[in-house]
Amino acid sequence: MFTARNKGRLALGAVVVGAALALSGCATGDPLDSGSSSGASETIVVGSQAYYSNEIIAEIYSQALENAGFTVERKFQIGQRDAYLPSLESGEVDLFPEYTGNLLQFYSPDTTATTSDDVYAELKTALPDTLTVLDQAAATDQDSYNVTADFAATNNLKSLADLKNVTVPLTLGGNPELAERLYGPAGLLATYGVTVGFTATGDTTVEDLLAGTVNIANVYSADPRIQTDNLVTLADPEGLFLASNVVPLVNKDVADQIADVINAVQAKLTAEGLVALNVQSTVDQKSSADIATQWLKDNGLS
């Protein structure tokens, strides 16, 4: 059922479309043209955080919707959750790229879910009545443990579980507080039976990993340096880290209309792919719009 907000939008759309059809010389590229592929007359408002990676995903969503015939209004660089979630809950914003684990913790601070599937399932029940989520992507933006490609190859490392077979001493690097985090040294021992030393590396974590000061590093899974410095992110099958997969947070009023378009994007958005998108922003200095256009083309979605 549409809310009053959406009924108002649809009524305005009908007036505009009717006026456009009455004019003999209207342009064929009018975004309100009734011949659009989706037949949608409602404007979809897409938001983003003040974070380049999140804005890229929001732009991909926006262009995918436009390619499907929707009219899109962009409200990017809004800020953090306390700034944009009220706009989503009120219906001022319709669609927002989010991250499952962090969003679940916002609504359910005491959650004990950590694995991707468990977090996603619980998130669906934790959201306010006006909101829902579409499909989660394989892409994540969360804590992860990384090693160099050479160290991974030498020790046959693909998963955190493989670390227990390494014969050389292991030293984990990260911010000082990692020493006491549940996913720090004690968590590695309890979850995977892996004993590690710890060195507080702060802002030089990746540099210390490359220099060999540490041989495991706490790096966010979408960090561009994973690609540019040829790092290997170790899989976490037991859920040591809180999974934070990319997920579209949507207003229920428009969820059914846009689900097919946005879920097609989600199906193509991989962890490695998100890192590559971020490299294009931070290293290649490309705009979010250009990055999104090329990604959609490369993935057969334009």
Backbone hydrogen bonds, N-H to C=O, Kabsch-Sander energy under -0.5 kcal/mol:
donor,donor_aa,acceptor,acceptor_aa,energy
7,K,3,T,-2.4
8,G,4,A,-2.3
9,R,5,R,-1.8
10,L,6,N,-2.8
11,A,7,K,-2.3
12,L,8,G,-2.3
13,G,9,R,-2.7
14,A,10,L,-2.2
15,V,11,A,-1.9
16,V,12,L,-2.4
17,V,13,G,-2.8
18,G,14,A,-2.5
19,A,15,V,-2.4
20,A,16,V,-2.4
21,L,17,V,-2.3
22,A,18,G,-1.2
23,L,19,A,-0.7
23,L,20,A,-0.9
26,C,23,L,-0.8
30,D,27,A,-1.2
33,D,30,D,-2.3
36,S,33,D,-1.8
38,S,68,A,-0.6
44,I,71,T,-2.8
45,V,43,T,-0.6
46,V,44,I,-0.6
46,V,73,E,-2.7
47,G,95,L,-2.7
48,S,75,K,-1.2
51,Y,49,Q,-1.7
55,E,51,Y,-2.3
56,I,52,Y,-2.0
57,I,53,S,-1.7
58,A,54,N,-2.3
59,E,55,E,-2.4
60,I,56,I,-2.2
61,Y,57,I,-2.5
62,S,58,A,-2.4
63,Q,59,E,-2.7
64,A,60,I,-2.4
65,L,61,Y,-2.3
66,E,62,S,-2.3
67,N,63,Q,-2.7
68,A,64,A,-1.1
69,G,66,E,-1.6
70,F,65,L,-2.5
71,T,42,E,-0.7
73,E,44,I,-2.4
75,K,46,V,-3.2
77,Q,49,Q,-0.9
78,I,48,S,-2.7
83,A,80,Q,-2.0
84,Y,80,Q,-1.9
85,L,81,R,-2.3
88,L,84,Y,-1.7
89,E,85,L,-2.8
90,S,86,P,-1.9
91,G,87,S,-0.8
91,G,88,L,-0.5
92,E,87,S,-1.6
93,V,87,S,-1.7
94,D,45,V,-2.0
95,L,45,V,-2.0
96,F,249,L,-1.9
98,E,247,V,-2.9
100,T,245,N,-2.5
103,L,99,Y,-2.5
104,L,100,T,-2.6
105,Q,101,G,-2.3
106,F,102,N,-1.4
107,Y,103,L,-1.7
108,S,104,L,-3.3
111,T,108,S,-2.0
119,V,115,T,-2.8
120,Y,116,S,-2.2
121,A,117,D,-2.3
122,E,118,D,-2.2
123,L,119,V,-2.5
124,K,120,Y,-1.6
125,T,121,A,-0.7
125,T,122,E,-0.8
126,A,122,E,-1.1
126,A,123,L,-0.7
127,L,123,L,-1.2
131,L,128,P,-1.7
132,T,250,V,-2.3
134,L,248,P,-1.9
137,A,246,V,-2.9
138,A,266,Q,-0.6
138,A,269,L,-0.8
139,A,269,L,-1.8
141,D,244,S,-2.0
144,S,219,V,-0.5
146,N,217,A,-2.7
147,V,232,V,-2.1
149,A,230,N,-1.4
152,A,148,T,-2.3
153,A,149,A,-2.4
154,T,150,D,-2.6
155,N,151,F,-1.8
156,N,152,A,-0.6
156,N,153,A,-0.6
157,L,152,A,-2.4
158,K,156,N,-0.5
160,L,235,A,-2.6
162,D,159,S,-1.1
163,L,160,L,-1.3
164,K,161,A,-1.0
165,N,162,D,-1.8
166,V,163,L,-1.6
172,L,197,G,-2.7
173,G,216,I,-2.6
174,G,199,T,-1.3
178,L,175,N,-2.2
179,A,176,P,-1.4
180,E,177,E,-1.5
181,R,177,E,-0.6
181,R,178,L,-0.8
184,G,181,R,-1.7
188,L,184,G,-2.4
189,L,185,P,-1.9
190,A,186,A,-2.5
191,T,187,G,-2.8
192,Y,188,L,-2.0
193,G,189,L,-1.3
194,V,188,L,-1.6
195,T,193,G,-0.5
196,V,194,V,-0.5
197,G,170,L,-3.1
199,T,172,L,-2.7
201,T,174,G,-2.4
201,T,199,T,-0.7
202,G,174,G,-1.1
204,T,201,T,-2.0
205,T,202,G,-1.0
208,D,204,T,-2.8
209,L,205,T,-2.0
210,L,206,V,-2.6
211,A,207,E,-1.9
212,G,208,D,-0.9
212,G,209,L,-0.7
213,T,208,D,-1.7
214,V,208,D,-1.2
215,N,171,T,-1.8
216,I,171,T,-1.6
217,A,146,N,-2.5
218,N,173,G,-2.2
219,V,144,S,-2.1
219,V,217,A,-0.9
221,S,142,Q,-2.9
223,D,220,Y,-2.0
226,I,223,D,-1.9
227,Q,224,P,-1.2
228,T,224,P,-2.3
229,D,225,R,-2.3
230,N,227,Q,-1.0
231,L,226,I,-2.3
232,V,147,V,-3.1
234,L,145,Y,-2.7
234,L,232,V,-0.6
235,A,158,K,-2.5
239,G,236,D,-1.4
243,A,114,T,-2.6
243,A,241,F,-0.6
246,V,139,A,-2.6
247,V,98,E,-2.6
249,L,96,F,-3.0
249,L,247,V,-0.6
250,V,132,T,-2.9
250,V,248,P,-0.6
251,N,94,D,-2.3
252,K,130,T,-2.7
254,V,251,N,-1.7
255,A,251,N,-0.9
256,D,252,K,-0.6
258,I,254,V,-1.8
259,A,255,A,-1.4
262,I,258,I,-2.5
263,N,259,A,-3.0
264,A,260,D,-1.3
265,V,261,V,-1.1
266,Q,262,I,-2.4
267,A,263,N,-2.0
268,K,264,A,-0.5
268,K,265,V,-1.4
269,L,265,V,-0.8
269,L,266,Q,-0.8
270,T,268,K,-1.0
274,L,270,T,-2.3
275,V,271,A,-1.8
276,A,272,E,-2.1
277,L,273,G,-2.1
278,N,274,L,-2.1
279,V,275,V,-2.0
280,Q,276,A,-1.8
281,S,277,L,-1.1
282,T,278,N,-2.9
283,V,279,V,-2.6
284,D,279,V,-1.8
286,K,280,Q,-2.5
291,I,287,S,-2.4
292,A,288,S,-2.5
293,T,289,A,-2.3
294,Q,290,D,-2.0
295,W,291,I,-2.3
296,L,292,A,-2.6
297,K,293,T,-1.7
298,D,294,Q,-2.9
299,N,295,W,-1.7
300,G,297,K,-1.5
301,L,296,L,-3.3
